[in-house]
Amino acid sequence: MEYNTSMILLFAFAFLAGIITVLSPCILPILPIVLTSSLGTSKKVERSRPYGVVMGFILGFTFFTLFLSTIVRILGIPADSLRLFSVFVIALFGVSLLVPKFQAMTEQLFAKMSSMIPSGQSRTGFTGGLIIGLSIGLLWTPCVGPILASVISLAITGTVTIQAVLITFSYSLGTAIPMFAIIRGGQSALKNVPWLLKNLSNIQKIFGILMILTAVAIFFNFDRTFQTFILNKFPNYGLGLTQIEDNKLVRDQLGQKQNTEVKPEDMGKPMFSLLNKKGITAPELISGGQWFNSDPLTLTQLKGKVVIIDFWTYSCINCQRTLPYLKDWYAKYHDKGLEIIGVHAPEFEFEKSPVNVSKAIKDFALKYPVMQDNNFATWRAYQNQYWPAKYFIDKEGFIRYTHFGEGEYDKSEQVIQELLKEAGAAELPTTIDNPTYTVSVGTPESYLGYKRIEYLANSTQLKPDERSTYSAPLFLGNNQMSFVGNWTVMSEYANPEKGAILNFKFDAKEVYLVMKPTNNNSSIKVFIDDKVQYPGEDVKNGIVTLEADRLYKLVKLPDRGIHTLRLEFQDNNAQLFAFTFG
């Protein structure tokens, strides 16, 4: 009963989070579409359309949030194709507000489409609103808090439960309430303000233009640029909107939903606060490939030792930055009873190759055991979601501490020492002084394969799995890239031909790119702001040469800033997977 009550409270928090989402800076570009939905050509259409909009939004947002990744994977189409279809629908509604004859045609179409809807209110208005709502549901990209972020992360991995559906539905229902209020408020103003009623025809045309301009802005990704502008100009705007979800009850329930008793509020805490607690028994290791630096190991064999399980993949820059700390801890504490096992869970297909993994282990000078998890069996056993992720296991085989991502190195070493003391180790170092650094970036990780591509400015030209010629877009916004010339875009990577160009406007200090040569080595010219300057360590005289499947360090600026990267390809031999930034 306690669990059921807690879950109901979690749904309630999701509902409240949905209500306040309308204040988020991420929502501002969509609001004109919501407001424009208050217009109709008749009182019946006007009265029924808001109900169609909110129902369409609830159904659309819930469905696309949970199943968009599955749809894209099954149909083999980029996610932006569905986004562009919604933009097209919204533009058509804008045109219908401008052109009366076109409006009459669309309403006749809606009348035919709504033949299955019981009569009562105007089925035309309801159906038109439903289509608008479905389009908004696909375009709605809220600044999510921990509740919905947890649901989305599960959906990406294909895990959709009844709880996830109910949480997403609760969130969308909460968001629909202020949406409905905005639409009905607009209708009320049009009815009760004489001047607005007198000029209704002109207002309708203004709203039609506004709707078309909004569709054009979304088409050219100006909505994302506008959102970035707002957050840069007003960095505190929307900062506290997710605070309502950030409480112990929510964190506990999300931990249970992930099927783990390691509570998020305990992550990052020093070990002394956990000494009297027991986590769950650490799941056994399930090898999905070769072992390196050791014969195969099991946690049963390692009982009595302190074990760190480190999920990583060799082309991940965030993982790479944690390796020096792991190597240092292994050198300091291995003879005191510490074992580290690197679980290599590949993000890209080429990372499954034991030859590539072996070379990476040698390049990074790793001495501790590493096992391949090519089938993600161990990853799933730990309910893991992150690269890098570390699980600290005590002498009895219980997970006592976890840390996801970079940072908290001193606290992590304190955990190691406390667990070793419990295991009977003596003469441990008296000081803990790991080097610290900060990584400040404004541009997110960006993929180049159509399965996960998101920041391509000329995405309307994208043709999956076939050679296509791309022309430069008129405008390249912040955090956007563009293809120019001949490219073949596959699900995981993009393959440029000789003479092709890639442009990327980024906000960071360092730029990394995961690449793979095909039959022969590949050469790429690297420019920053149209000059050969600020080379990363893999760039010599303005050229990066691909000789292996790995992450390449392209740019190292003195400070973080907004710059434009240009890559010019000298041959047909490069496969480009993903950008990361530092």
N, C-alpha and C positions, 0 to 999 in steps of 0.2 A: 504493500500500500504506500509505503514511504517513497519507493522508486517511482510509482505511477504519479503520485502527487508532485514529485520533483520534476518529472517530465512535463507535466501540465504547466508548471511554473516556467520551464524552459520555453515551451510554446508561447507563453504569455510574454516573456522577454523578447522573443523573436517578433511577436506582434507589435510591441512597443517600439522596438528598433525600426520596424518598417514604417511606423507612423512618423518618426523623427527624420527618416531618410530624406524626406522632401526638402529638408533644410540643407542637405549636403551639397558641397560645391560640384560634385560629380553629376548632380541632377539638373543643374541650371540650364544646360543646352537643350534638355528635353521638355522643359516646362512650357515653351511656346506651343508645342504640339498639344499638350494637355489643355491649355487655355482655349486654343482654337476649336477644340472639340465641343465647346459650348454652343456653337452655331448650328442652326438647322434651317431648312426652308419652310417648315411648318411647325405648328405647336406640337403635333404628335411626334414628329421627328425630333424636335427639340427636347421633348419630355423623355423619350425613350433612349436617346443616344447615350447619355451618361451611364445608364445601366449596362449598355453594350460595351462601352469603353472599359469600365472597371472589371466586368466579367472577362473580357478579352485579355486585359492586362494580367489578371490573376492567373488565368489558364496559361497564357503565353509565357509569363515570367517563370512560373513553377515548372512548366514543361521544358523550356529551353535551358534553365539553370541546371536541371538534373540530367538532361539527355542530349544537350548540344554536342558534347564530345562524342557520344555514341553515334549520333546522326552523321557528323562529319566523317567519322571513321568508316561507317557502313557505306555511305554514298560516295566517299572519296572526293568531296568538294571542300574548298576552304570555307571556314566559318564566316568570312567576310561576304561570301556570296549570299547567305541568308540575310545578313545585315543590309546589303545593298538592295535586296528585294524589299525589305521594310522601308528603306529610304524611298524607293520607287513608289510604293503604295502611298506614303505620306505626301509625296509630291503630287500624285494624282488627286488626292483630296484637296490640296491647295489649288490646283487648276480648276477643280469643280466649283470652288467658291468664287473663282474669277469669271468663269464662263457658264452662264445659266443653262445653255443647251447641253453642255457636257455634264453638268450636275444632274439634269433630268435623265440623261443616259445612264449615269452611274446608279441613280436611285432605282431605275427600272431593273438594272442588273442585280442590285441588292434585293429587290422584291422577289426576283426569281430564286436567288440563293436562299432566301428566308422562308421558302414555302414549307419547310419542316418545322418552323417555329410557331407555336400556338398564337392565334390572334388575340388581340387585346390592345396593347399599345402598338404603335407603328412598328411593324416588323422591319421596314426599310431603315428607319433610324437606328433600331437596335442592331441590325446586321452591319450597317456602316460603322457604328461605334465599336462593334465586336472586332472588325478588321483593323480599325485604328488601334484598339487596345492590344491585339496580338502583336502588331508591329512595335508598339511602345514596349511591350514585354520583352521583345528580342533586343531592342536598343538600350533598354534600361540597364545601366552599369553602375550600381551604387557603390559608394565607399563602404564596403562591408566591414562589420565588426566580427568578433571571434565566432559568433554563432553561425552566421551564413558562410563565413570563410571555411569553417570546418566542414559544412555540408558540401560546398563546392569542391574542396580538396578530395572528398570521398567520391563525388560524381566523376571527377577527372579519371580516377583509377577504376571506374566502372562499378563502384559499390553504392547502390541506391537502395536504401531501406525504407520501410513504412515511416519510421521516425524522421528520416531525411525529407520525405515528401510532406509530412505534416509540418515540419519546421519551416520549409520553404513556403508552403501554403500560408502558414500563419504570418510570415514576414510579408508576403505579397498582399495578403488581406489587410494588414496594417497600413501598407503603403497606399492601397486603394482608397482608404478613407479620406485623407487629405486631397487625393486626386479628385475624388467625387465632389468634395467640398469646393475645390477650385472651379470645376466645371459648372456646378450648380450656382456658385457665386457669380460667375460670368453671365449665366443665363438670367439670374435675378437682376443684375445691373442693367442688362439690355432691356428688360421688361419695365423696370421701375424708374429709370432715368429718362425723362422725355427727350432730351437731346440725343441720347444714344438710340432710342427707338426711332426717332425721326431720320437719323442718318444710318439706319441699319444696313442699307444696301452698300454704302461706301465702306462701312466698318467690315462688312463681310469680305469685300475686295481687299481691304488692308490685311485682314487675317489670312486671306488666301495667299497674298504675297509673302506674309510672314512665315506661313507654313512651307512655301516653296523655298524660301531662303534658308530655313532651318534644315530642310532636306538636302539642299546643296551644301550647306556647311558640314553636315554629317558625312555626305559623300566624299568631300575633300578633307575629312578628318579635322576640320576647324573646331569641332566640338571638343576634341581632345586638347587642341592647342589653347582654346579658351579656358578649359579647365586648368591647364598648367599655368596660364597667365594669372588666373584668380588665386591659385595656391601660392604662386611666387609673390604676388602683390600683397596678399592678405594671408600670410602663413598660418595664422591662428584661426582662420575661418574654418569652422567645421571640426576643430580639433577635439572638442569634447563630445561629439555626437555619439561615439561608440562607448562612452563611459557607462551608459546604462546597462550594457551587457557585461562590463568588466567587473564581475563580482564572484565571490567564492562559489555560490550555487551554480552559476553558469559554468565556471571552470570545472567543477566536480562532475557535472552532468556530461560535458563534452568529453571528459576523460573516460566516463563510463561508456559513452557512445562509441569511442574508439576502442572499447574493450581492453582498457588498461587501467590499473590502479595507480600508476605513477602520475600524480596530480600535476597539472601545469603550474600551479602556484608554488610547487616545490622545486621546479626547474630553475637552476641558477642560484640556489641557496647553498651556503656552506654546509658541510656535512654535519657539524655539531647540532644543527636543528633537526636532523633526520635520524640521529643515532638510535632512537627508541622505536623506529618504524621499520616495517618490513614491506617491501614491494612484492610484486608477483614473481614467481619463479621464472627465470630467464628462459625463453624458448630455446630448444636445441638448434644447433647449426645444421643447415641442410645444404650441402654443397651442390653448386650448379656449374661445375667446371673444375679446373685444376686448383691445387694448392701450391703456394709459393713460399719459399723460406722455411718449410716445415712439412712433415707428413700430415695427413688429415687429423684434425683434432676434434674433440667433443667437449662440451661444458662439463659432462660427467667426469671425464678424465681430469679436468682442471679444478675440480672441487678442492677447496683449501687455498686456492690462489685468488687473487683479485684480478678480474678480467675487464678490459674495456673492449666493447664491440664498436667498431667505427665503420659506419656505412659511408662509402665514398665512391667516386668514379674519376678516372685519371685526367679527363679533360675539363673537370669542373674547377674553376679558379678559386672558388670559396673553399673547396676541399684542399686544394694545393696549399692554400695559406695556413691550414691547420697542421699540415704534415710536419713542419719543423718542431712544433710543440710535442706531437706524438713521439717523434724520434728522440727528443730530449728526455721525455718521461720514461721511455723504454730504456734508454741508456742509464738513467739514474736509479730506476726502481725494479728493473727486471730481475736482478739478483736478490731483491728483497721480497719477491713473490708476486710481481705484477706481470701479467700477460696481456698483450694487445693483439687483437685479431682484426685485420682489415677485411671488411666484407665488400668486395668490389661489385656494385650493382650498376650495370652499364646504362647510360642514358641513350647512347647511340649504338647502332648495330656494329660498327667497327670496334667498339670497346669490348665486344664479347670475345675478340681474338686473344687467345692465351699468349701469342707472340707479342702483341701490342701491350698487354698488361705486364708481361715479364719485362719488356723494355722500359715501361714507365716506372716499375718498381726499382729497376737498376738506375734509371736517371734520377729518381728522387732519393736513392740510397736508403731504401727502407729495409730494415733488418728483421722486423717482426713478421709473424705469419700473415699471409693474405690468402683469402679464398675467393673464388669466383662465385657469384650469385646470379648467373645469366638468366635463370628462370624466375628470379625475384621470390624464390621460395622462402628464404630467410627473411627478406624484407617484409613479406606478408605475415610471417609468423610473429614479427615484432610490431606489426601494424605501423610500420615506419612510413613517413611521408617526405623526408627531407634528405638532401645532400648538403653538407655533411651532417651526420647525426651520431651521437656517442651515447652508449648505454654502459653504465658503471655497475659491475656485478660483484657482490661480496663473496666471501669464502664459502658461504652456504648455498650460493647459486641464485640469490635474490637480486633483482634490479633495485638498486638503492638510489640512483641518481641518473638523470638524463640531461643532455644539453644538445640543442639543435642549432646549427649555424656556427658562425665564428664567435670569438670573444669568450669572456669569463674564464680565462686560462688560469689565473691564480686560484679562483674558487674550485676549478676542476682539479688542480693539483692538491688542494687542501682535501678534497674528497678522496683522492688516491691515498694520501697519507693516513687519513682517519680509517679507511678500510684496511690498509696494511697493518695499522696498529691493532685493529680488531683481530687480524689474522696472526698476530704475534710477532710482527716485524719490529726490529729495534734499530737504533742508530740511523734514523732517517734524517735528511737535511733539516736544519733548523730554520732556514730562510726560504721563502717562496718569492721569486721575483722574475716572473715571465715578462718579456718585452711586450709593450702594448702599442697599438696603432689604431687609427680610425679610418674607416672607408666611407667616404661621402660621395654618393652618385645620384644623379637625377634621371638617368636613363635605365630602364629595366632590361633584364635579359631578353634577347630578341632572337627568335628562331628564323631560319631561312627556308625550311621545308614547308610545303603547303599545309601539312597536318597541324602545325602550330604557329604559322606565320601570322603576325598581328599588326606590325608597324610598317607595312609596305605602302607607300604613298600612292603608287600606281597599281594598286591591287586589282582594279577593274580589268587590267590587261592580262591578269594571271591565267595561265592555262596549265592545269596539272598534268604532269607526266608527258608533256610534249614540248618540242622546241618552239619558241615564240620570240618575236622581236618586240622589245619594249622601248618606248619613247619616254623621255624625261618628263615628269609632271611640271605643271606651271609653278607649283609652290611646294617647297619641302619644309614641313613644320618641324618643331622640336621633337626629338625622339622618333623621327621617321627616316626610313631609308627608301631608296628607289633603285630599280634595275634599269640599265640603259644598254641597248644592243641585243644580241642573241643570247637567250638563257633557256635552260631546261630545268624546270622546278619539279622535284620529286617530293615524296611525302616527308622525308627526313632532311633533305639537303637541296641546294641549288647548284647547278653546274653552268658557269658562264663560258662562253666561247671567246676565242682570241679577239681582242678589240672591245669586249664588253666592259662596262663600268658599273660600279656600285657606289652610290653616295649615301652617307648617313650623317644626319645632324644630331649630335649627341651632347650630353651634359655630364662630363666626368673628367677624371684626371688621367686614367689609363684605359686602353681599349684592348680587348682580347677577342680572338676569333678561333673557333674550333674548325679545323680544315683537314682535308685528306687529299693527297695526290692520287691520281689514278694510275695509268701505266708508267708514266715517267714523272720526274720531279716537275714542279710547276713554279713559275715566277710571277710575282705580282708587284706592281709599283704602288707605293703608299704615299699619299699626299694628305697634309692637314692644311685646310684653308688655302688650297691651291699651291702649297709649297712643300718641298721635301724638308721636313723639320720634325723635331721631337720624336725620334724613332724609339720604338720599344726594343727590347734586347734581341728580338728575332729579325730585326730589320737592319740591313747593311747597305749603305749608300742608296737608300730609298727603295730597296728591293727586299721582299720577304720570299725565301725559297722554301717550298714545301717538300720535305723529304720523308715525312712520317705522318701517321694519323694522330694528331694531338692538338692541343691548344697553343696558338701562336700569340706572342705579345707584340702588338703592332704599334702602340702609341704610349708615350710616357711624357705627359705635360708637367710643367713645374707646379701648376695649380689647377684645381677643378675649374672648368668653364664650358661655355657652349661653343663648339667648333664643328666644322664639317669635314668628315673623312671621305676621301675619294680613293677607291681601289681600281686600278687599271690592269686588266688581265692580259698576259703576254702569250697565252696558249689556251688549249682546251682541257687542261689536265687537273683543274681544281674542283673539289667538292666542298661547299661551304655549309656548315651546320648551324652554328649559333654564336652570336655576339654576347659577351659579358663585359662588365665595366667595373673599374675600381677607382 
